[in-house]
Amino acid sequence: MKIFVDGACIDQYTKKIANYLNLEIIRNEPDSNHLLYNEKGLSYVSTSSKNKSILHINFLKGSLGWRIKRSEHESSLKKAIGKHSHQLTIFDATAGQLNDSLIFLSLGHKVVAVEQSKILYLLVSDAIKRAGKELPILNNLKFVNGNSIEIFKKDNNQFDLIYLDPMYPIVKKNVKRSGNLNCIKEILSFENLMNHGDNLIEDFMNLKCKKIILKRPLKSKNNYSNINYQIKGKAIRYDVFL
């Protein structure tokens, strides 16, 4: 994989990205999957299908921007967190695109979010960089690249709850639903990070934690007998462990 810089200058920022991933910077668009840096910021481009798929994270527009603006309506997620009179410190062990972490921040909480994929980490970090001035809630976010179990163990006493949203297989009827999801799967496959979800859940279950929230598809099998309660939405549910 390479980084295609289109129209933008190759500055210290782009060199830092290339060095972090140990990738070559090029000026001509490749035919294979690649990272793209232009005036919009950093993106991942998939050429695996007839039509290109582009993963570009933007916290200010689209469905995520809409969710942030109406975070008070996230009733299922709010119920899973529970009512609190104080600000919580939430450990998001599977940060991904920060979709739910941003809701936690919008609800007034602090978040430490960890993403193991270096590519996803840089895509999200670029989105944070672009949105920082317009989203002051990001001041309550600490975003880290690494192994979430190792990071949690260093300072687990500060966290009020652990949030887990591992990637699950796509059911057949939804295969075509999301180019973003396919891009993420390609990234995780490229970095040899696929199928880590179940092991991660087991690792956290074996730790001493105040509370764990596990996000799962609504109709997925219950793999744990020690669930304290569940919050069910239309398509997903939250399994809560105390």
BELKAZI-V832039 format. One record per backbone hydrogen bond with DSSP energy under -0.5 kcal/mol. NH is the residue of the N-H (numbers start at 1). CO is the residue of the C=O. E is the energy in kcal/mol with one decimal. If there is no record, write none. Layout:
BEGIN
nh=(NH & NH)
co=(CO & CO)
e=(E & E)
END
This chain:
BEGIN
nh=(3 & 4 & 4 & 5 & 5 & 6 & 6 & 7 & 11 & 15 & 16 & 17 & 18 & 19 & 20 & 21 & 22 & 23 & 24 & 26 & 34 & 35 & 36 & 37 & 38 & 41 & 43 & 44 & 45 & 46 & 46 & 47 & 53 & 55 & 56 & 65 & 66 & 67 & 68 & 69 & 70 & 71 & 73 & 74 & 75 & 78 & 79 & 80 & 81 & 82 & 90 & 90 & 91 & 92 & 92 & 93 & 93 & 94 & 95 & 98 & 102 & 103 & 104 & 105 & 106 & 107 & 108 & 109 & 110 & 111 & 112 & 113 & 113 & 114 & 115 & 121 & 122 & 123 & 124 & 125 & 126 & 127 & 128 & 129 & 130 & 131 & 132 & 134 & 135 & 138 & 139 & 140 & 141 & 142 & 143 & 144 & 144 & 146 & 146 & 148 & 151 & 152 & 153 & 154 & 155 & 155 & 158 & 159 & 160 & 161 & 162 & 163 & 164 & 174 & 175 & 177 & 182 & 183 & 184 & 185 & 186 & 187 & 188 & 189 & 190 & 191 & 192 & 193 & 194 & 196 & 200 & 201 & 202 & 203 & 204 & 205 & 206 & 207 & 209 & 212 & 213 & 214 & 214 & 215 & 215 & 216 & 218 & 220 & 223 & 228 & 229 & 231 & 232 & 233 & 237 & 238 & 239 & 239 & 240 & 240 & 241)
co=(24 & 2 & 35 & 3 & 26 & 4 & 37 & 5 & 9 & 11 & 12 & 13 & 14 & 15 & 16 & 17 & 18 & 18 & 1 & 3 & 45 & 2 & 43 & 4 & 41 & 38 & 36 & 55 & 34 & 44 & 53 & 45 & 46 & 44 & 54 & 61 & 62 & 63 & 64 & 65 & 66 & 68 & 70 & 71 & 73 & 74 & 75 & 76 & 77 & 78 & 88 & 110 & 161 & 90 & 112 & 91 & 163 & 163 & 114 & 95 & 98 & 99 & 100 & 101 & 102 & 103 & 105 & 104 & 88 & 140 & 90 & 111 & 142 & 92 & 144 & 117 & 118 & 119 & 120 & 121 & 122 & 123 & 124 & 125 & 126 & 127 & 128 & 131 & 131 & 135 & 136 & 137 & 138 & 111 & 141 & 113 & 142 & 115 & 144 & 146 & 147 & 148 & 149 & 150 & 151 & 152 & 155 & 156 & 89 & 89 & 211 & 91 & 213 & 171 & 172 & 174 & 178 & 179 & 180 & 181 & 182 & 183 & 184 & 185 & 186 & 187 & 189 & 188 & 188 & 193 & 196 & 197 & 198 & 199 & 200 & 201 & 202 & 204 & 207 & 241 & 162 & 212 & 239 & 164 & 213 & 237 & 235 & 217 & 221 & 240 & 240 & 238 & 230 & 236 & 216 & 231 & 214 & 237 & 229 & 238 & 212)
e=(-2.9 & -0.6 & -3.4 & -0.7 & -2.5 & -0.7 & -2.3 & -0.6 & -1.4 & -2.2 & -2.1 & -1.9 & -2.4 & -2.6 & -2.2 & -1.7 & -1.1 & -2.2 & -0.5 & -3.1 & -2.1 & -2.5 & -2.8 & -2.6 & -1.9 & -1.5 & -2.5 & -2.0 & -3.3 & -0.5 & -3.5 & -0.5 & -2.1 & -2.9 & -0.8 & -1.5 & -1.9 & -2.2 & -2.3 & -1.7 & -1.3 & -1.2 & -2.1 & -1.8 & -2.5 & -2.3 & -2.4 & -2.0 & -2.0 & -2.3 & -0.6 & -2.9 & -2.7 & -0.7 & -2.3 & -0.9 & -2.1 & -0.6 & -2.5 & -2.6 & -2.3 & -0.6 & -2.3 & -2.3 & -2.2 & -1.7 & -1.7 & -2.2 & -3.0 & -2.4 & -2.8 & -0.6 & -2.5 & -2.8 & -2.5 & -2.0 & -2.1 & -2.3 & -2.6 & -2.6 & -2.0 & -1.5 & -2.6 & -2.3 & -2.0 & -1.8 & -1.5 & -1.0 & -1.7 & -2.0 & -2.0 & -1.9 & -1.6 & -2.4 & -0.5 & -2.9 & -0.5 & -1.2 & -0.5 & -0.6 & -2.2 & -2.6 & -2.2 & -0.9 & -0.7 & -1.0 & -1.2 & -1.2 & -2.8 & -1.0 & -2.6 & -3.0 & -2.9 & -2.1 & -1.6 & -1.7 & -1.4 & -2.2 & -2.3 & -2.2 & -2.1 & -2.4 & -2.7 & -2.2 & -2.6 & -1.9 & -1.3 & -3.5 & -0.6 & -0.7 & -2.1 & -2.2 & -2.2 & -2.3 & -2.1 & -2.4 & -1.2 & -1.5 & -0.8 & -2.7 & -2.9 & -0.5 & -2.9 & -2.9 & -0.6 & -2.5 & -2.9 & -1.7 & -0.8 & -2.4 & -1.4 & -2.1 & -0.5 & -3.1 & -2.7 & -2.8 & -2.9 & -0.5 & -2.8 & -0.6 & -2.8)
END
